[in-house]
Amino acid sequence: MKPLPTTGRLASRMKPSEQAALKQSLQSHAPTANWLAQTNELEIELGIGNGMAILNRAQNNPKASFLGCEIYLNGLEVVHQQLQKHPQPNLKICNQDARELLQTIPPASAARILMLFPDPWPKSKHHKRRLLQPELLQLIAQALRPQGEFWLVTDWPDYAFHTIALLQNAPHFAFPQTALAAAACKVKANAQSPINHQQTLGPHHLATPPTWWIPTKYQQKAAKVGRLPWFINSLKLG
Ligand SMILES: C[S@@+](CC[C@H](N)C(=O)[O-])C[C@H]1O[C@@H](n2cnc3c(N)ncnc32)[C@H](O)[C@@H]1O
């Protein structure tokens, strides 16, 4: 396969021998075909960072199945250490690119797919490196069961608008959120002035987290500098 273009940082502060040992040990937490065939209410998170949010959701919901992937080894080290100390059988993690992982998921098997704070690539010339592209949305649609949920959460108005524009044009998704919210997003995405989240999102439900929400590490860092999330949700048609 042609190497995939970068969507995030890969360099690790770990020595090559430590990286190799971690990769080896991660094998025991990776999803197998058998596990995938037996999942219940499968939730997949693409780009889990340090994995604490998916671990918390798996702990809160032991009857459901959780699968997270991450390309950055240092993030995986954190959740890996936790899993070594406290096994969590309904959670699988892997050091894999989201675009590759989705191609191994049995079609129509996931109840929910999440992208939480994907790398924003703010400069226009780098937008093509953003993980969410029409091709990825197509893979997400394949993996989701009918009426399955896709959530993308971002603190970057321009990424929010990018997502809404893709969803509005995607044949496999219903995008129930209002045109007004999309318009507010676009205005913010194009604005030069600092973001006033309450003013732009206050009246719209894009500002409201779902009931199962656990704040992520990136979200907490962004909140400290006043960047609040946009919760974008759509349903797979069918
Ligand atoms: C801004 S961080 C957010 C991490 C986490 N979701 C959070 O909210 O704390 C984006 C993450 O996506 C990961 N990532 C980027 N491209 C990816 C890809 N193609 N496949 C899997 N993970 C990816 C990055 O390594 C990084 O950890």
The ligand as an SDF file (V2000), in Angstrom:
LIG
                    3D

 27 29  0  0  0  0  0  0  0  0999 V2000
   -5.1650   16.6090   19.0280 C   0  0  0  0  0  0  0  0  0  0  0  0
   -4.9050   14.9520   19.4400 S   0  0  0  0  0  0  0  0  0  0  0  0
   -6.3790   14.5210   20.3780 C   0  0  0  0  0  0  0  0  0  0  0  0
   -6.2010   13.2390   21.1690 C   0  0  0  0  0  0  0  0  0  0  0  0
   -7.4270   12.7840   21.9800 C   0  0  0  0  0  0  0  0  0  0  0  0
   -8.5330   12.4370   21.0980 N   0  0  0  0  0  0  0  0  0  0  0  0
   -7.8300   13.8580   22.9630 C   0  0  0  0  0  0  0  0  0  0  0  0
   -8.8700   14.4910   22.7240 O   0  0  0  0  0  0  0  0  0  0  0  0
   -7.1210   14.0390   23.9590 O   0  0  0  0  0  0  0  0  0  0  0  0
   -5.1860   14.0900   17.8980 C   0  0  0  0  0  0  0  0  0  0  0  0
   -4.7320   12.6480   17.9660 C   0  0  0  0  0  0  0  0  0  0  0  0
   -5.0410   11.9620   16.7520 O   0  0  0  0  0  0  0  0  0  0  0  0
   -3.9570   11.0920   16.4630 C   0  0  0  0  0  0  0  0  0  0  0  0
   -3.9760   10.7950   15.0170 N   0  0  0  0  0  0  0  0  0  0  0  0
   -3.6510   11.6420   14.0200 C   0  0  0  0  0  0  0  0  0  0  0  0
   -3.7730   11.0200   12.8330 N   0  0  0  0  0  0  0  0  0  0  0  0
   -4.1870    9.7540   13.0980 C   0  0  0  0  0  0  0  0  0  0  0  0
   -4.4700    8.6240   12.2800 C   0  0  0  0  0  0  0  0  0  0  0  0
   -4.3410    8.6970   10.9420 N   0  0  0  0  0  0  0  0  0  0  0  0
   -4.8600    7.4840   12.8690 N   0  0  0  0  0  0  0  0  0  0  0  0
   -4.9680    7.4130   14.2220 C   0  0  0  0  0  0  0  0  0  0  0  0
   -4.7000    8.4430   15.0550 N   0  0  0  0  0  0  0  0  0  0  0  0
   -4.3200    9.5940   14.5010 C   0  0  0  0  0  0  0  0  0  0  0  0
   -2.7470   11.8970   16.8910 C   0  0  0  0  0  0  0  0  0  0  0  0
   -1.6070   11.0910   17.0600 O   0  0  0  0  0  0  0  0  0  0  0  0
   -3.2340   12.5270   18.1770 C   0  0  0  0  0  0  0  0  0  0  0  0
   -2.9920   11.7260   19.2970 O   0  0  0  0  0  0  0  0  0  0  0  0
  1  2  1  0
  2  3  1  0
  2 10  1  0
  3  4  1  0
  4  5  1  0
  5  6  1  0
  5  7  1  0
  7  8  2  0
  7  9  1  0
 10 11  1  0
 11 12  1  0
 11 26  1  0
 12 13  1  0
 13 14  1  0
 13 24  1  0
 14 15  1  0
 14 23  1  0
 15 16  2  0
 16 17  1  0
 17 18  1  0
 17 23  2  0
 18 19  1  0
 18 20  2  0
 20 21  1  0
 21 22  2  0
 22 23  1  0
 24 25  1  0
 24 26  1  0
 26 27  1  0
M  CHG  2   2   1   9  -1
M  END
$$$$
